[in-house]
Each structure stands twice: as C-alpha cells, then as structure tokens.
Amino acid sequence: MVNTKVRETAFPGPAHGNIEGNADGNADGNADKNVDRDVDGNPADANPADGNLTVGGISARLLAARVGSTPFFAYDRERITRRVADVRAALPRDVELSYAVKANPMPAVLHHMAALVDGFDVASGGELRHALDTQVPPERVSFAGPGKTTAELTQAVAAGVTVELESRNELARVREVAERLGLRARVALRVNPDFTVKGAGMRLGGGAQQFGVDAERVPEVLAELTAAGLDFLGFHVFAGSQNLRADSVCEAQRRTVELALRLADAAPGPLRYLNLGGGFGIPYAPRDRPLDLAEVGENLAELMATRVRPRLPGARVVIELGRYLVGEAGVYVTRVIDRKESRGTTFLVVDGGLHHQLAASGNFGQVIRRNYPLAVADRAAADPGAAPETVTVVGCLCTPLDLLGDRVDLPRAEIGDLIAIFQAGAYGLTASPTAFLGHPAPVEVLV
C-alpha cells in the first residue's frame, strides 16, 4: 500500500489520560449495535464538564481545534503506559517485552514506548530507521519479515540488530552482506511451527507459509548457518495474532517452548534468544471478551520455571506485542460533512474513510464485517432518555466499500459534529491506502 507523508504532533500529556465516552449515549442501551468502552473493557464516563468525549483528558472538540483539521488519529500516552504496566505485572520477571513497531510506527509513539519496553521488532528498513532513532539499543531490535531487500539487510547488519532469517536464500544474502562489511551478523532463525493456533484472527505459522523456515528443515539450515560463521542467537516462533482465547494462547506458548527445546539440540551452541511471539488480541465487538492476561501470565511462569530455565538458563525470552499495547489507546476522529436520506436509510457522510482507517471498514482481513465501536464525540453525554436514530456512517470516497458504521444507533448527529471510531491505535493509518483518490493525509497526535 502506498502512503503519503503524514503530519504528526506530540502534545504534552496531562496528569491523567482517558479515552472516555458514554455507552448509554449511543442508543437505548443496545450494545449489540455498537458500544463505547475504555481500554479495560469497562463502560467509560462522559466528560462531566461539557459532555464531550475526551482523549488524554482533552475533549474531542478542543483537540480538533488544537490539531487544526479533521480527520485525525489521537493516541493516549497514559493508556499505553498503563497497558504496558499491566502486561509487565502479569508476565514473569525474566520475560522481556518487545513492541512490534508495525502496529503503530508513529515516531512519537515509538519514543514514548522506548522508555517502557525492552526492545522493538521491525519489519522494514523504514521501521528500522525509526527504531534506531530512539533510546532502544540496536542489540534489542529484531528485524523480521519475508522479502527483506539487500539494502535492508545491509542496514540491519551495519546497525548490529538481530536479523531473523526467513529462508536459506536470506541466510546466504546475510552472509554476503556481513563479509562485504567485515562484520559478524547477529541472526536468529524464524521457525514456521508444525502446529496451528486455534482462535487466532490471523495465522502466521503452521502449514505452508511465507514466514520462516519449516520446523522439519531447521536442523539442515542450522548446519548451513554454522558454516557461514554468523552469530546465531536463537529462534523466533510467531504462530498467530489477534487471539482473545487465553487457553489457545497458553497452548501456543507451550507448544512453542517444546518446539524450541527440541530444535535447540541442533543449534551450534546454547540458545541466547527465544522470541515466543505474542498474538494477544483486543476486543472489537460487544461479544468479544478481553483476553485473560492473568491466565496467560501464570501459564508462562510455569513454563519458564519447569521447562525453559532448566534447559536455557542464559537465554533472553521475549514476548512480542503490538496491537495489544496500543490498539485500545487510539481513536480516529472524523467530522460529519453531509446528512442524507435514501429510501429509508439515513447516511452520515464524514470527511474521513477507509483511506485512513481501512480496518474499520471491514476490508483489512475480516471474513465477516463487524462495526468498530463508535460514538458521536461531542454528543457523548446525550440524554439517555432521548430517542436514538439508526444511521449508516460512510466515508467520503466514491466506493461502496467506504463503510465505517452499518446501521448503528446513535444520538442524532448534525453536519459539523464529530464521529469517533475507537480501537484505532493499531493497524490504522499506516495499514490504510492513504493515496487512494488523492485526499489529504490525516494528522496523528499523541496526547
């Protein structure tokens, strides 16, 4: 996807930060239509001062004025901080936390995150440059993904980051780059596991995959790696993403650990690095239940004590999370520019759309389209006794795919009102076709 240059701003954060709204203000309490909840899954409160939804303690209307235009993405720094703290509290102390930059690579977010996590995982040369601009040291940056170019491999080897090898051909190219630079490349081997994960929204391992080396072929690749003289650190296994089932995440962790221990027997030396992936999901629809983080943490603690540390006493064990850390901390705010009736349906036409927030339109891998939670941002505290109206919220693009809210119950919205789409902190702007039809790029702000 082609992305135009995005303007971005980091505002000083307030003493407290919240994405707040009023679930009752959506409709008649019918949460099956759409729901506004905070990142912890609890109904949020409208700002008592003026009834506006707030982000980072700033009302959406005031924030729109500060930004200068709509649409825009706003990310709540305090919510990010709290989510990282929650994850750290649940995970064993000897498990490191890495942020998957692909989820949200906004530089201001990365600089904030750099002080909170142990490392970054990147998937392109561009993400690598942003990661190296932060305080995270290169040796705590991993570079994964198929199809790395020779230029990107050169960047990575020169910087001293860990290149996670996805194929035998990539191994050969890394060796050539390292010889040309006169450096010993730091590498890990990404493994395509011999199992699949139940409950994952997107499978990244098991079966035939473009990701990683098939588990059964790892021993022969390790032999080639040893002969190449590369600095082998360990393994990376990422079986699936967007999983809300704790039992499934726990099973994936158990099977990943057993696979890594089995493959370690063929390694040229003791494993110093084991990336267990992540895949923790966030709720997007009312029927979604938040992941039981405590259950996942308890399972991992048992695995570390009984299986990992007895065999790999010196290895850095990493959990890699992206969406789970930032997804619920973001909101996409867009303005109603038209209101029209068509054969019994009321349409709210907004100045944003799928070119900024593709996932909310249902066109980013969803099998069944579901509405993201949304609200009229400056009517968040509407009288719960007032009759709502059923509307369809559409973007400004000339395609029927530009659908942001299908038959949702909202307080009556007029031209000029703000619509907020929640769960917009991950895979939003940079996962969307911003160049489509030549509309301006939105602003991103961290508040």
Stockholm file with secondary structure:
# STOCKHOLM 1.0

chainA/1-447         MVNTKVRETAFPGPAHGNIEGNADGNADGNADKNVDRDVDGNPADANPADGNLTVGGISARLLAARVGSTPFFAYDRERITRRVADVRAALPRDVELSYAVKANPMPAVLHHMAALVDGFDVASGGELRHALDTQVPPERVSFAGPGKTTAELTQAVAAGVTVELESRNELARVREVAERLGLRARVALRVNPDFTVKGAGMRLGGGAQQFGVDAERVPEVLAELTAAGLDFLGFHVFAGSQNLRADSVCEAQRRTVELALRLADAAPGPLRYLNLGGGFGIPYAPRDRPLDLAEVGENLAELMATRVRPRLPGARVVIELGRYLVGEAGVYVTRVIDRKESRGTTFLVVDGGLHHQLAASGNFGQVIRRNYPLAVADRAAADPGAAPETVTVVGCLCTPLDLLGDRVDLPRAEIGDLIAIFQAGAYGLTASPTAFLGHPAPVEVLV
#=GR chainA/1-447 SS CCCCCCCEEECCCCSSCCEECCGGGTSSSCTTTCCCBCTTSSBCCCCTTTSCCEETTEEHHHHHHHHCSSSEEEECHHHHHHHHHHHHHHSCTTEEEEEEGGGCCCHHHHHHHHTTSSEEEESSHHHHHHHHTSSSCGGGEEECCSCCCHHHHHHHHHHTCEEEECSHHHHHHHHHHHHHHTCCCEEEEEEECSSCCTTEEEECSSSSCSSSEEGGGHHHHHHHHHHHTCEEEEEECCCEEEECCHHHHHHHHHHHHHHHHHHHTTSSSCCCEEEEEECBCCCCSTTCCCCCHHHHHHHHHHHIIIIIHHHCTTCEEEEEESHHHHGGGEEEEEEEEEEEEETTEEEEEESCCTTTCTGGGTCSSCSSCCCCCEEEGGGTTCCTTSCCEEEEEECSSSSTTCEEEEEEEESCCCTTCEEEECSCSSSSGGGSCTTGGGCCCCEEEEC
#=GC SS_cons         CCCCCCCEEECCCCSSCCEECCGGGTSSSCTTTCCCBCTTSSBCCCCTTTSCCEETTEEHHHHHHHHCSSSEEEECHHHHHHHHHHHHHHSCTTEEEEEEGGGCCCHHHHHHHHTTSSEEEESSHHHHHHHHTSSSCGGGEEECCSCCCHHHHHHHHHHTCEEEECSHHHHHHHHHHHHHHTCCCEEEEEEECSSCCTTEEEECSSSSCSSSEEGGGHHHHHHHHHHHTCEEEEEECCCEEEECCHHHHHHHHHHHHHHHHHHHTTSSSCCCEEEEEECBCCCCSTTCCCCCHHHHHHHHHHHIIIIIHHHCTTCEEEEEESHHHHGGGEEEEEEEEEEEEETTEEEEEESCCTTTCTGGGTCSSCSSCCCCCEEEGGGTTCCTTSCCEEEEEECSSSSTTCEEEEEEEESCCCTTCEEEECSCSSSSGGGSCTTGGGCCCCEEEEC
//
